[in-house]
Amino acid sequence: MIYTDEEMNRFFSKVKKTDSCWLWTAGSFQGGYGAISFHNHLMKAHRVSWEIYHKRTIPKGMLVLHDCPNGDNPKC
């Protein structure tokens, strides 16, 4: 999915950047992974982040895993 500047601004308004992490500050799924709604679809924030960074839709069947230097932190 390609995101508009407005959508990207909305996404990044919910991210607190630290020296080691980008922490999700908005709602989350059970289990702690960030949640955001675009085009009437509730999406995982780390997957949206990947699509914004790569400027393309995640290929079907591809897993997107977060990598936190501070251990397993779903909000990162």
PDB file of N, H, CA, C and O in Angstrom:
ATOM      1  N   MET A   1       0.849  -1.175   0.000  1.00  0.00           N
ATOM      2  CA  MET A   1       0.000   0.000   0.000  1.00  0.00           C
ATOM      3  C   MET A   1       0.896   1.240   0.000  1.00  0.00           C
ATOM      4  O   MET A   1       1.892   1.299   0.722  1.00  0.00           O
ATOM      5  N   ILE A   2       0.547   2.180  -0.779  1.00  0.00           N
ATOM      6  H   ILE A   2      -0.262   2.133  -1.366  1.00  0.00           H
ATOM      7  CA  ILE A   2       1.243   3.459  -0.800  1.00  0.00           C
ATOM      8  C   ILE A   2       0.457   4.426   0.087  1.00  0.00           C
ATOM      9  O   ILE A   2      -0.768   4.500  -0.007  1.00  0.00           O
ATOM     10  N   TYR A   3       1.149   5.155   0.933  1.00  0.00           N
ATOM     11  H   TYR A   3       2.144   5.095   1.009  1.00  0.00           H
ATOM     12  CA  TYR A   3       0.511   6.056   1.873  1.00  0.00           C
ATOM     13  C   TYR A   3       0.704   7.498   1.450  1.00  0.00           C
ATOM     14  O   TYR A   3       1.756   7.873   0.931  1.00  0.00           O
ATOM     15  N   THR A   4      -0.323   8.302   1.678  1.00  0.00           N
ATOM     16  H   THR A   4      -1.178   7.998   2.100  1.00  0.00           H
ATOM     17  CA  THR A   4      -0.236   9.729   1.384  1.00  0.00           C
ATOM     18  C   THR A   4       0.597  10.412   2.471  1.00  0.00           C
ATOM     19  O   THR A   4       0.843   9.831   3.528  1.00  0.00           O
ATOM     20  N   ASP A   5       1.021  11.631   2.207  1.00  0.00           N
ATOM     21  H   ASP A   5       0.821  12.102   1.348  1.00  0.00           H
ATOM     22  CA  ASP A   5       1.764  12.393   3.211  1.00  0.00           C
ATOM     23  C   ASP A   5       0.930  12.543   4.484  1.00  0.00           C
ATOM     24  O   ASP A   5       1.457  12.435   5.592  1.00  0.00           O
ATOM     25  N   GLU A   6      -0.354  12.788   4.326  1.00  0.00           N
ATOM     26  H   GLU A   6      -0.782  12.876   3.426  1.00  0.00           H
ATOM     27  CA  GLU A   6      -1.247  12.934   5.475  1.00  0.00           C
ATOM     28  C   GLU A   6      -1.290  11.646   6.302  1.00  0.00           C
ATOM     29  O   GLU A   6      -1.241  11.697   7.531  1.00  0.00           O
ATOM     30  N   GLU A   7      -1.381  10.498   5.635  1.00  0.00           N
ATOM     31  H   GLU A   7      -1.421  10.456   4.637  1.00  0.00           H
ATOM     32  CA  GLU A   7      -1.404   9.215   6.339  1.00  0.00           C
ATOM     33  C   GLU A   7      -0.070   8.960   7.047  1.00  0.00           C
ATOM     34  O   GLU A   7      -0.052   8.485   8.183  1.00  0.00           O
ATOM     35  N   MET A   8       1.029   9.270   6.389  1.00  0.00           N
ATOM     36  H   MET A   8       1.014   9.657   5.466  1.00  0.00           H
ATOM     37  CA  MET A   8       2.335   9.081   7.017  1.00  0.00           C
ATOM     38  C   MET A   8       2.496   9.997   8.222  1.00  0.00           C
ATOM     39  O   MET A   8       3.044   9.586   9.245  1.00  0.00           O
ATOM     40  N   ASN A   9       2.025  11.234   8.111  1.00  0.00           N
ATOM     41  H   ASN A   9       1.580  11.568   7.280  1.00  0.00           H
ATOM     42  CA  ASN A   9       2.082  12.157   9.246  1.00  0.00           C
ATOM     43  C   ASN A   9       1.258  11.634  10.418  1.00  0.00           C
ATOM     44  O   ASN A   9       1.674  11.736  11.571  1.00  0.00           O
ATOM     45  N   ARG A  10       0.087  11.074  10.118  1.00  0.00           N
ATOM     46  H   ARG A  10      -0.252  10.991   9.181  1.00  0.00           H
ATOM     47  CA  ARG A  10      -0.762  10.500  11.174  1.00  0.00           C
ATOM     48  C   ARG A  10      -0.045   9.321  11.829  1.00  0.00           C
ATOM     49  O   ARG A  10      -0.060   9.187  13.053  1.00  0.00           O
ATOM     50  N   PHE A  11       0.584   8.465  11.018  1.00  0.00           N
ATOM     51  H   PHE A  11       0.597   8.573  10.024  1.00  0.00           H
ATOM     52  CA  PHE A  11       1.327   7.324  11.544  1.00  0.00           C
ATOM     53  C   PHE A  11       2.458   7.798  12.466  1.00  0.00           C
ATOM     54  O   PHE A  11       2.563   7.349  13.607  1.00  0.00           O
ATOM     55  N   PHE A  12       3.298   8.705  11.964  1.00  0.00           N
ATOM     56  H   PHE A  12       3.213   9.069  11.037  1.00  0.00           H
ATOM     57  CA  PHE A  12       4.469   9.130  12.728  1.00  0.00           C
ATOM     58  C   PHE A  12       4.116   9.987  13.943  1.00  0.00           C
ATOM     59  O   PHE A  12       4.944  10.152  14.839  1.00  0.00           O
ATOM     60  N   SER A  13       2.896  10.535  13.985  1.00  0.00           N
ATOM     61  H   SER A  13       2.224  10.401  13.257  1.00  0.00           H
ATOM     62  CA  SER A  13       2.475  11.277  15.179  1.00  0.00           C
ATOM     63  C   SER A  13       2.260  10.332  16.360  1.00  0.00           C
ATOM     64  O   SER A  13       2.150  10.779  17.502  1.00  0.00           O
ATOM     65  N   LYS A  14       2.199   9.042  16.091  1.00  0.00           N
ATOM     66  H   LYS A  14       2.288   8.679  15.163  1.00  0.00           H
ATOM     67  CA  LYS A  14       1.987   8.029  17.118  1.00  0.00           C
ATOM     68  C   LYS A  14       3.278   7.284  17.478  1.00  0.00           C
ATOM     69  O   LYS A  14       3.248   6.283  18.194  1.00  0.00           O
ATOM     70  N   VAL A  15       4.402   7.783  16.974  1.00  0.00           N
ATOM     71  H   VAL A  15       4.427   8.596  16.392  1.00  0.00           H
ATOM     72  CA  VAL A  15       5.697   7.145  17.206  1.00  0.00           C
ATOM     73  C   VAL A  15       6.585   8.084  18.028  1.00  0.00           C
ATOM     74  O   VAL A  15       6.746   9.257  17.692  1.00  0.00           O
ATOM     75  N   LYS A  16       7.154   7.549  19.102  1.00  0.00           N
ATOM     76  H   LYS A  16       7.023   6.596  19.374  1.00  0.00           H
ATOM     77  CA  LYS A  16       8.139   8.293  19.892  1.00  0.00           C
ATOM     78  C   LYS A  16       9.507   7.700  19.566  1.00  0.00           C
ATOM     79  O   LYS A  16       9.787   6.548  19.899  1.00  0.00           O
ATOM     80  N   LYS A  17      10.353   8.490  18.916  1.00  0.00           N
ATOM     81  H   LYS A  17      10.125   9.426  18.646  1.00  0.00           H
ATOM     82  CA  LYS A  17      11.677   8.013  18.530  1.00  0.00           C
ATOM     83  C   LYS A  17      12.651   8.232  19.679  1.00  0.00           C
ATOM     84  O   LYS A  17      12.747   9.328  20.232  1.00  0.00           O
ATOM     85  N   THR A  18      13.374   7.168  20.031  1.00  0.00           N
ATOM     86  H   THR A  18      13.296   6.277  19.582  1.00  0.00           H
ATOM     87  CA  THR A  18      14.438   7.257  21.032  1.00  0.00           C
ATOM     88  C   THR A  18      15.752   6.928  20.335  1.00  0.00           C
ATOM     89  O   THR A  18      15.772   6.685  19.128  1.00  0.00           O
ATOM     90  N   ASP A  19      16.830   6.920  21.073  1.00  0.00           N
ATOM     91  H   ASP A  19      16.814   7.118  22.054  1.00  0.00           H
ATOM     92  CA  ASP A  19      18.132   6.590  20.471  1.00  0.00           C
ATOM     93  C   ASP A  19      18.165   5.163  19.939  1.00  0.00           C
ATOM     94  O   ASP A  19      18.864   4.885  18.964  1.00  0.00           O
ATOM     95  N   SER A  20      17.420   4.254  20.563  1.00  0.00           N
ATOM     96  H   SER A  20      16.852   4.479  21.355  1.00  0.00           H
ATOM     97  CA  SER A  20      17.500   2.847  20.159  1.00  0.00           C
ATOM     98  C   SER A  20      16.199   2.277  19.600  1.00  0.00           C
ATOM     99  O   SER A  20      16.223   1.218  18.972  1.00  0.00           O
ATOM    100  N   CYS A  21      15.066   2.946  19.808  1.00  0.00           N
ATOM    101  H   CYS A  21      15.047   3.806  20.318  1.00  0.00           H
ATOM    102  CA  CYS A  21      13.769   2.385  19.405  1.00  0.00           C
ATOM    103  C   CYS A  21      12.840   3.451  18.821  1.00  0.00           C
ATOM    104  O   CYS A  21      13.006   4.651  19.039  1.00  0.00           O
ATOM    105  N   TRP A  22      11.879   2.965  18.086  1.00  0.00           N
ATOM    106  H   TRP A  22      11.744   1.991  17.909  1.00  0.00           H
ATOM    107  CA  TRP A  22      10.722   3.764  17.709  1.00  0.00           C
ATOM    108  C   TRP A  22       9.559   3.136  18.466  1.00  0.00           C
ATOM    109  O   TRP A  22       9.119   2.039  18.120  1.00  0.00           O
ATOM    110  N   LEU A  23       9.057   3.812  19.488  1.00  0.00           N
ATOM    111  H   LEU A  23       9.414   4.702  19.769  1.00  0.00           H
ATOM    112  CA  LEU A  23       8.021   3.243  20.340  1.00  0.00           C
ATOM    113  C   LEU A  23       6.633   3.690  19.892  1.00  0.00           C
ATOM    114  O   LEU A  23       6.395   4.878  19.677  1.00  0.00           O
ATOM    115  N   TRP A  24       5.728   2.741  19.754  1.00  0.00           N
ATOM    116  H   TRP A  24       5.921   1.776  19.928  1.00  0.00           H
ATOM    117  CA  TRP A  24       4.347   3.014  19.376  1.00  0.00           C
ATOM    118  C   TRP A  24       3.607   3.534  20.599  1.00  0.00           C
ATOM    119  O   TRP A  24       3.622   2.894  21.650  1.00  0.00           O
ATOM    120  N   THR A  25       2.954   4.698  20.470  1.00  0.00           N
ATOM    121  H   THR A  25       2.942   5.218  19.616  1.00  0.00           H
ATOM    122  CA  THR A  25       2.306   5.340  21.614  1.00  0.00           C
ATOM    123  C   THR A  25       0.790   5.268  21.569  1.00  0.00           C
ATOM    124  O   THR A  25       0.130   5.735  22.497  1.00  0.00           O
ATOM    125  N   ALA A  26       0.221   4.697  20.521  1.00  0.00           N
ATOM    126  H   ALA A  26       0.757   4.317  19.767  1.00  0.00           H
ATOM    127  CA  ALA A  26      -1.235   4.642  20.370  1.00  0.00           C
ATOM    128  C   ALA A  26      -1.745   3.244  20.744  1.00  0.00           C
ATOM    129  O   ALA A  26      -1.067   2.492  21.444  1.00  0.00           O
ATOM    130  N   GLY A  27      -2.917   2.921  20.278  1.00  0.00           N
ATOM    131  H   GLY A  27      -3.467   3.532  19.709  1.00  0.00           H
ATOM    132  CA  GLY A  27      -3.555   1.659  20.607  1.00  0.00           C
ATOM    133  C   GLY A  27      -2.762   0.455  20.135  1.00  0.00           C
ATOM    134  O   GLY A  27      -1.870   0.557  19.293  1.00  0.00           O
ATOM    135  N   SER A  28      -3.119  -0.697  20.709  1.00  0.00           N
ATOM    136  H   SER A  28      -3.843  -0.780  21.393  1.00  0.00           H
ATOM    137  CA  SER A  28      -2.395  -1.910  20.335  1.00  0.00           C
ATOM    138  C   SER A  28      -3.330  -3.114  20.308  1.00  0.00           C
ATOM    139  O   SER A  28      -4.425  -3.099  20.870  1.00  0.00           O
ATOM    140  N   PHE A  29      -2.860  -4.143  19.641  1.00  0.00           N
ATOM    141  H   PHE A  29      -1.970  -4.155  19.184  1.00  0.00           H
ATOM    142  CA  PHE A  29      -3.542  -5.425  19.631  1.00  0.00           C
ATOM    143  C   PHE A  29      -3.255  -6.138  20.951  1.00  0.00           C
ATOM    144  O   PHE A  29      -2.321  -5.779  21.669  1.00  0.00           O
ATOM    145  N   GLN A  30      -4.065  -7.151  21.266  1.00  0.00           N
ATOM    146  H   GLN A  30      -4.823  -7.444  20.683  1.00  0.00           H
ATOM    147  CA  GLN A  30      -3.753  -7.996  22.406  1.00  0.00           C
ATOM    148  C   GLN A  30      -2.378  -8.606  22.131  1.00  0.00           C
ATOM    149  O   GLN A  30      -2.174  -9.157  21.050  1.00  0.00           O
ATOM    150  N   GLY A  31      -1.474  -8.533  23.022  1.00  0.00           N
ATOM    151  H   GLY A  31      -1.641  -8.086  23.901  1.00  0.00           H
ATOM    152  CA  GLY A  31      -0.114  -8.978  22.785  1.00  0.00           C
ATOM    153  C   GLY A  31       0.847  -7.816  22.633  1.00  0.00           C
ATOM    154  O   GLY A  31       2.063  -8.005  22.636  1.00  0.00           O
ATOM    155  N   GLY A  32       0.299  -6.599  22.497  1.00  0.00           N
ATOM    156  H   GLY A  32      -0.689  -6.446  22.494  1.00  0.00           H
ATOM    157  CA  GLY A  32       1.127  -5.410  22.548  1.00  0.00           C
ATOM    158  C   GLY A  32       1.563  -4.787  21.243  1.00  0.00           C
ATOM    159  O   GLY A  32       2.104  -3.681  21.254  1.00  0.00           O
ATOM    160  N   TYR A  33       1.350  -5.451  20.111  1.00  0.00           N
ATOM    161  H   TYR A  33       0.911  -6.349  20.102  1.00  0.00           H
ATOM    162  CA  TYR A  33       1.775  -4.870  18.833  1.00  0.00           C
ATOM    163  C   TYR A  33       0.896  -3.679  18.479  1.00  0.00           C
ATOM    164  O   TYR A  33      -0.325  -3.727  18.634  1.00  0.00           O
ATOM    165  N   GLY A  34       1.524  -2.612  18.004  1.00  0.00           N
ATOM    166  H   GLY A  34       2.515  -2.573  17.878  1.00  0.00           H
ATOM    167  CA  GLY A  34       0.811  -1.389  17.671  1.00  0.00           C
ATOM    168  C   GLY A  34      -0.279  -1.610  16.630  1.00  0.00           C
ATOM    169  O   GLY A  34      -0.145  -2.449  15.740  1.00  0.00           O
ATOM    170  N   ALA A  35      -1.361  -0.844  16.757  1.00  0.00           N
ATOM    171  H   ALA A  35      -1.470  -0.163  17.480  1.00  0.00           H
ATOM    172  CA  ALA A  35      -2.493  -0.951  15.846  1.00  0.00           C
ATOM    173  C   ALA A  35      -2.855   0.425  15.304  1.00  0.00           C
ATOM    174  O   ALA A  35      -2.882   1.413  16.038  1.00  0.00           O
ATOM    175  N   ILE A  36      -3.136   0.469  13.992  1.00  0.00           N
ATOM    176  H   ILE A  36      -3.114  -0.334  13.396  1.00  0.00           H
ATOM    177  CA  ILE A  36      -3.581   1.703  13.358  1.00  0.00           C
ATOM    178  C   ILE A  36      -4.543   1.331  12.235  1.00  0.00           C
ATOM    179  O   ILE A  36      -4.399   0.283  11.606  1.00  0.00           O
ATOM    180  N   SER A  37      -5.508   2.185  11.993  1.00  0.00           N
ATOM    181  H   SER A  37      -5.625   3.036  12.505  1.00  0.00           H
ATOM    182  CA  SER A  37      -6.499   1.924  10.956  1.00  0.00           C
ATOM    183  C   SER A  37      -6.255   2.818   9.735  1.00  0.00           C
ATOM    184  O   SER A  37      -6.150   4.038   9.853  1.00  0.00           O
ATOM    185  N   PHE A  38      -6.168   2.193   8.581  1.00  0.00           N
ATOM    186  H   PHE A  38      -6.253   1.201   8.485  1.00  0.00           H
ATOM    187  CA  PHE A  38      -6.099   2.891   7.298  1.00  0.00           C
ATOM    188  C   PHE A  38      -7.104   2.245   6.359  1.00  0.00           C
ATOM    189  O   PHE A  38      -7.166   1.020   6.254  1.00  0.00           O
ATOM    190  N   HIS A  39      -7.884   3.059   5.684  1.00  0.00           N
ATOM    191  H   HIS A  39      -7.834   4.055   5.769  1.00  0.00           H
ATOM    192  CA  HIS A  39      -8.834   2.575   4.674  1.00  0.00           C
ATOM    193  C   HIS A  39      -9.752   1.494   5.254  1.00  0.00           C
ATOM    194  O   HIS A  39     -10.018   0.477   4.613  1.00  0.00           O
ATOM    195  N   ASN A  40     -10.232   1.736   6.485  1.00  0.00           N
ATOM    196  H   ASN A  40     -10.016   2.562   7.006  1.00  0.00           H
ATOM    197  CA  ASN A  40     -11.148   0.828   7.172  1.00  0.00           C
ATOM    198  C   ASN A  40     -10.548  -0.541   7.471  1.00  0.00           C
ATOM    199  O   ASN A  40     -11.288  -1.512   7.630  1.00  0.00           O
ATOM    200  N   HIS A  41      -9.239  -0.637   7.549  1.00  0.00           N
ATOM    201  H   HIS A  41      -8.637   0.152   7.420  1.00  0.00           H
ATOM    202  CA  HIS A  41      -8.561  -1.880   7.911  1.00  0.00           C
ATOM    203  C   HIS A  41      -7.665  -1.621   9.117  1.00  0.00           C
ATOM    204  O   HIS A  41      -6.849  -0.699   9.103  1.00  0.00           O
ATOM    205  N   LEU A  42      -7.818  -2.430  10.152  1.00  0.00           N
ATOM    206  H   LEU A  42      -8.481  -3.179  10.163  1.00  0.00           H
ATOM    207  CA  LEU A  42      -6.942  -2.336  11.309  1.00  0.00           C
ATOM    208  C   LEU A  42      -5.648  -3.073  10.970  1.00  0.00           C
ATOM    209  O   LEU A  42      -5.669  -4.249  10.604  1.00  0.00           O
ATOM    210  N   MET A  43      -4.533  -2.376  11.094  1.00  0.00           N
ATOM    211  H   MET A  43      -4.515  -1.421  11.391  1.00  0.00           H
ATOM    212  CA  MET A  43      -3.251  -2.918  10.653  1.00  0.00           C
ATOM    213  C   MET A  43      -2.241  -2.871  11.796  1.00  0.00           C
ATOM    214  O   MET A  43      -2.354  -2.053  12.709  1.00  0.00           O
ATOM    215  N   LYS A  44      -1.254  -3.761  11.732  1.00  0.00           N
ATOM    216  H   LYS A  44      -1.162  -4.426  10.990  1.00  0.00           H
ATOM    217  CA  LYS A  44      -0.165  -3.752  12.703  1.00  0.00           C
ATOM    218  C   LYS A  44       0.830  -2.667  12.318  1.00  0.00           C
ATOM    219  O   LYS A  44       1.256  -2.571  11.167  1.00  0.00           O
ATOM    220  N   ALA A  45       1.189  -1.855  13.302  1.00  0.00           N
ATOM    221  H   ALA A  45       0.842  -1.933  14.237  1.00  0.00           H
ATOM    222  CA  ALA A  45       2.027  -0.682  13.054  1.00  0.00           C
ATOM    223  C   ALA A  45       3.383  -1.047  12.459  1.00  0.00           C
ATOM    224  O   ALA A  45       3.895  -0.316  11.611  1.00  0.00           O
ATOM    225  N   HIS A  46       3.979  -2.168  12.888  1.00  0.00           N
ATOM    226  H   HIS A  46       3.563  -2.761  13.577  1.00  0.00           H
ATOM    227  CA  HIS A  46       5.300  -2.503  12.352  1.00  0.00           C
ATOM    228  C   HIS A  46       5.220  -2.881  10.874  1.00  0.00           C
ATOM    229  O   HIS A  46       6.193  -2.706  10.140  1.00  0.00           O
ATOM    230  N   ARG A  47       4.074  -3.398  10.432  1.00  0.00           N
ATOM    231  H   ARG A  47       3.284  -3.541  11.028  1.00  0.00           H
ATOM    232  CA  ARG A  47       3.899  -3.718   9.016  1.00  0.00           C
ATOM    233  C   ARG A  47       3.678  -2.443   8.201  1.00  0.00           C
ATOM    234  O   ARG A  47       4.187  -2.320   7.087  1.00  0.00           O
ATOM    235  N   VAL A  48       2.923  -1.503   8.753  1.00  0.00           N
ATOM    236  H   VAL A  48       2.510  -1.602   9.658  1.00  0.00           H
ATOM    237  CA  VAL A  48       2.744  -0.211   8.092  1.00  0.00           C
ATOM    238  C   VAL A  48       4.090   0.497   7.976  1.00  0.00           C
ATOM    239  O   VAL A  48       4.399   1.079   6.937  1.00  0.00           O
ATOM    240  N   SER A  49       4.884   0.449   9.033  1.00  0.00           N
ATOM    241  H   SER A  49       4.633  -0.024   9.877  1.00  0.00           H
ATOM    242  CA  SER A  49       6.202   1.073   9.013  1.00  0.00           C
ATOM    243  C   SER A  49       7.055   0.497   7.879  1.00  0.00           C
ATOM    244  O   SER A  49       7.730   1.244   7.170  1.00  0.00           O
ATOM    245  N   TRP A  50       7.027  -0.820   7.708  1.00  0.00           N
ATOM    246  H   TRP A  50       6.479  -1.426   8.284  1.00  0.00           H
ATOM    247  CA  TRP A  50       7.789  -1.466   6.630  1.00  0.00           C
ATOM    248  C   TRP A  50       7.324  -0.949   5.270  1.00  0.00           C
ATOM    249  O   TRP A  50       8.145  -0.625   4.411  1.00  0.00           O
ATOM    250  N   GLU A  51       6.005  -0.872   5.076  1.00  0.00           N
ATOM    251  H   GLU A  51       5.338  -1.135   5.773  1.00  0.00           H
ATOM    252  CA  GLU A  51       5.472  -0.410   3.789  1.00  0.00           C
ATOM    253  C   GLU A  51       5.840   1.047   3.521  1.00  0.00           C
ATOM    254  O   GLU A  51       6.151   1.409   2.387  1.00  0.00           O
ATOM    255  N   ILE A  52       5.806   1.877   4.552  1.00  0.00           N
ATOM    256  H   ILE A  52       5.553   1.582   5.473  1.00  0.00           H
ATOM    257  CA  ILE A  52       6.198   3.278   4.376  1.00  0.00           C
ATOM    258  C   ILE A  52       7.665   3.363   3.991  1.00  0.00           C
ATOM    259  O   ILE A  52       8.020   4.088   3.062  1.00  0.00           O
ATOM    260  N   TYR A  53       8.519   2.632   4.691  1.00  0.00           N
ATOM    261  H   TYR A  53       8.230   2.042   5.446  1.00  0.00           H
ATOM    262  CA  TYR A  53       9.959   2.680   4.448  1.00  0.00           C
ATOM    263  C   TYR A  53      10.311   2.154   3.049  1.00  0.00           C
ATOM    264  O   TYR A  53      11.145   2.735   2.355  1.00  0.00           O
ATOM    265  N   HIS A  54       9.671   1.053   2.643  1.00  0.00           N
ATOM    266  H   HIS A  54       8.994   0.580   3.207  1.00  0.00           H
ATOM    267  CA  HIS A  54      10.001   0.423   1.359  1.00  0.00           C
ATOM    268  C   HIS A  54       9.167   0.934   0.190  1.00  0.00           C
ATOM    269  O   HIS A  54       9.424   0.589  -0.963  1.00  0.00           O
ATOM    270  N   LYS A  55       8.160   1.764   0.498  1.00  0.00           N
ATOM    271  H   LYS A  55       7.951   2.044   1.435  1.00  0.00           H
ATOM    272  CA  LYS A  55       7.290   2.359  -0.530  1.00  0.00           C
ATOM    273  C   LYS A  55       6.629   1.311  -1.423  1.00  0.00           C
ATOM    274  O   LYS A  55       6.503   1.489  -2.634  1.00  0.00           O
ATOM    275  N   ARG A  56       6.211   0.215  -0.792  1.00  0.00           N
ATOM    276  H   ARG A  56       6.313   0.070   0.192  1.00  0.00           H
ATOM    277  CA  ARG A  56       5.487  -0.825  -1.527  1.00  0.00           C
ATOM    278  C   ARG A  56       4.733  -1.710  -0.541  1.00  0.00           C
ATOM    279  O   ARG A  56       5.008  -1.704   0.659  1.00  0.00           O
ATOM    280  N   THR A  57       3.790  -2.459  -1.064  1.00  0.00           N
ATOM    281  H   THR A  57       3.567  -2.464  -2.039  1.00  0.00           H
ATOM    282  CA  THR A  57       2.999  -3.378  -0.263  1.00  0.00           C
ATOM    283  C   THR A  57       3.840  -4.587   0.111  1.00  0.00           C
ATOM    284  O   THR A  57       4.672  -5.038  -0.677  1.00  0.00           O
ATOM    285  N   ILE A  58       3.630  -5.101   1.284  1.00  0.00           N
ATOM    286  H   ILE A  58       2.955  -4.735   1.924  1.00  0.00           H
ATOM    287  CA  ILE A  58       4.332  -6.310   1.719  1.00  0.00           C
ATOM    288  C   ILE A  58       3.907  -7.463   0.807  1.00  0.00           C
ATOM    289  O   ILE A  58       2.712  -7.703   0.633  1.00  0.00           O
ATOM    290  N   PRO A  59       4.869  -8.176   0.227  1.00  0.00           N
ATOM    291  CA  PRO A  59       4.511  -9.295  -0.645  1.00  0.00           C
ATOM    292  C   PRO A  59       3.704 -10.358   0.103  1.00  0.00           C
ATOM    293  O   PRO A  59       3.941 -10.614   1.284  1.00  0.00           O
ATOM    294  N   LYS A  60       2.759 -10.966  -0.592  1.00  0.00           N
ATOM    295  H   LYS A  60       2.567 -10.758  -1.551  1.00  0.00           H
ATOM    296  CA  LYS A  60       1.906 -11.999  -0.004  1.00  0.00           C
ATOM    297  C   LYS A  60       2.769 -13.114   0.589  1.00  0.00           C
ATOM    298  O   LYS A  60       3.681 -13.623  -0.062  1.00  0.00           O
ATOM    299  N   GLY A  61       2.471 -13.475   1.813  1.00  0.00           N
ATOM    300  H   GLY A  61       1.730 -13.062   2.342  1.00  0.00           H
ATOM    301  CA  GLY A  61       3.185 -14.542   2.496  1.00  0.00           C
ATOM    302  C   GLY A  61       4.452 -14.110   3.221  1.00  0.00           C
ATOM    303  O   GLY A  61       5.040 -14.900   3.960  1.00  0.00           O
ATOM    304  N   MET A  62       4.883 -12.864   3.020  1.00  0.00           N
ATOM    305  H   MET A  62       4.406 -12.222   2.420  1.00  0.00           H
ATOM    306  CA  MET A  62       6.102 -12.382   3.676  1.00  0.00           C
ATOM    307  C   MET A  62       5.806 -12.010   5.122  1.00  0.00           C
ATOM    308  O   MET A  62       4.793 -11.373   5.413  1.00  0.00           O
ATOM    309  N   LEU A  63       6.692 -12.411   6.024  1.00  0.00           N
ATOM    310  H   LEU A  63       7.514 -12.928   5.788  1.00  0.00           H
ATOM    311  CA  LEU A  63       6.585 -12.022   7.415  1.00  0.00           C
ATOM    312  C   LEU A  63       7.429 -10.774   7.645  1.00  0.00           C
ATOM    313  O   LEU A  63       8.532 -10.652   7.114  1.00  0.00           O
ATOM    314  N   VAL A  64       6.905  -9.861   8.433  1.00  0.00           N
ATOM    315  H   VAL A  64       6.009  -9.960   8.865  1.00  0.00           H
ATOM    316  CA  VAL A  64       7.647  -8.657   8.809  1.00  0.00           C
ATOM    317  C   VAL A  64       7.826  -8.727  10.315  1.00  0.00           C
ATOM    318  O   VAL A  64       6.859  -8.650  11.073  1.00  0.00           O
ATOM    319  N   LEU A  65       9.067  -8.872  10.738  1.00  0.00           N
ATOM    320  H   LEU A  65       9.853  -8.935  10.122  1.00  0.00           H
ATOM    321  CA  LEU A  65       9.366  -8.998  12.153  1.00  0.00           C
ATOM    322  C   LEU A  65      10.054  -7.740  12.646  1.00  0.00           C
ATOM    323  O   LEU A  65      10.882  -7.160  11.944  1.00  0.00           O
ATOM    324  N   HIS A  66       9.713  -7.323  13.846  1.00  0.00           N
ATOM    325  H   HIS A  66       9.040  -7.795  14.416  1.00  0.00           H
ATOM    326  CA  HIS A  66      10.399  -6.172  14.417  1.00  0.00           C
ATOM    327  C   HIS A  66      11.695  -6.663  15.058  1.00  0.00           C
ATOM    328  O   HIS A  66      11.801  -7.818  15.469  1.00  0.00           O
ATOM    329  N   ASP A  67      12.650  -5.790  15.134  1.00  0.00           N
ATOM    330  H   ASP A  67      12.564  -4.851  14.800  1.00  0.00           H
ATOM    331  CA  ASP A  67      13.950  -6.114  15.722  1.00  0.00           C
ATOM    332  C   ASP A  67      14.281  -5.009  16.715  1.00  0.00           C
ATOM    333  O   ASP A  67      14.624  -3.890  16.333  1.00  0.00           O
ATOM    334  N   CYS A  68      14.172  -5.342  17.989  1.00  0.00           N
ATOM    335  H   CYS A  68      13.893  -6.251  18.299  1.00  0.00           H
ATOM    336  CA  CYS A  68      14.400  -4.350  19.033  1.00  0.00           C
ATOM    337  C   CYS A  68      15.719  -4.639  19.738  1.00  0.00           C
ATOM    338  O   CYS A  68      15.929  -5.748  20.230  1.00  0.00           O
ATOM    339  N   PRO A  69      16.606  -3.654  19.791  1.00  0.00           N
ATOM    340  CA  PRO A  69      17.881  -3.865  20.479  1.00  0.00           C
ATOM    341  C   PRO A  69      17.712  -4.054  21.993  1.00  0.00           C
ATOM    342  O   PRO A  69      18.643  -4.488  22.672  1.00  0.00           O
ATOM    343  N   ASN A  70      16.544  -3.733  22.512  1.00  0.00           N
ATOM    344  H   ASN A  70      15.788  -3.380  21.961  1.00  0.00           H
ATOM    345  CA  ASN A  70      16.292  -3.869  23.945  1.00  0.00           C
ATOM    346  C   ASN A  70      15.496  -5.133  24.283  1.00  0.00           C
ATOM    347  O   ASN A  70      14.854  -5.198  25.332  1.00  0.00           O
ATOM    348  N   GLY A  71      15.535  -6.128  23.407  1.00  0.00           N
ATOM    349  H   GLY A  71      16.056  -6.075  22.556  1.00  0.00           H
ATOM    350  CA  GLY A  71      14.796  -7.360  23.641  1.00  0.00           C
ATOM    351  C   GLY A  71      13.465  -7.359  22.924  1.00  0.00           C
ATOM    352  O   GLY A  71      13.199  -6.500  22.084  1.00  0.00           O
ATOM    353  N   ASP A  72      12.638  -8.320  23.256  1.00  0.00           N
ATOM    354  H   ASP A  72      12.855  -9.019  23.938  1.00  0.00           H
ATOM    355  CA  ASP A  72      11.336  -8.462  22.593  1.00  0.00           C
ATOM    356  C   ASP A  72      10.370  -7.434  23.163  1.00  0.00           C
ATOM    357  O   ASP A  72       9.818  -7.617  24.248  1.00  0.00           O
ATOM    358  N   ASN A  73      10.176  -6.360  22.425  1.00  0.00           N
ATOM    359  H   ASN A  73      10.625  -6.211  21.543  1.00  0.00           H
ATOM    360  CA  ASN A  73       9.287  -5.275  22.857  1.00  0.00           C
ATOM    361  C   ASN A  73       8.315  -4.993  21.723  1.00  0.00           C
ATOM    362  O   ASN A  73       8.664  -4.274  20.787  1.00  0.00           O
ATOM    363  N   PRO A  74       7.101  -5.540  21.780  1.00  0.00           N
ATOM    364  CA  PRO A  74       6.139  -5.357  20.692  1.00  0.00           C
ATOM    365  C   PRO A  74       5.825  -3.897  20.357  1.00  0.00           C
ATOM    366  O   PRO A  74       5.441  -3.598  19.227  1.00  0.00           O
ATOM    367  N   LYS A  75       5.981  -2.985  21.322  1.00  0.00           N
ATOM    368  H   LYS A  75       6.293  -3.229  22.241  1.00  0.00           H
ATOM    369  CA  LYS A  75       5.708  -1.571  21.064  1.00  0.00           C
ATOM    370  C   LYS A  75       6.838  -0.908  20.268  1.00  0.00           C
ATOM    371  O   LYS A  75       6.671   0.206  19.770  1.00  0.00           O
ATOM    372  N   CYS A  76       7.985  -1.583  20.146  1.00  0.00           N
ATOM    373  H   CYS A  76       8.121  -2.488  20.551  1.00  0.00           H
ATOM    374  CA  CYS A  76       9.135  -1.035  19.436  1.00  0.00           C
ATOM    375  C   CYS A  76       8.957  -1.254  17.945  1.00  0.00           C
ATOM    376  O   CYS A  76       9.818  -0.864  17.157  1.00  0.00           O
TER     377      CYS A  76
END
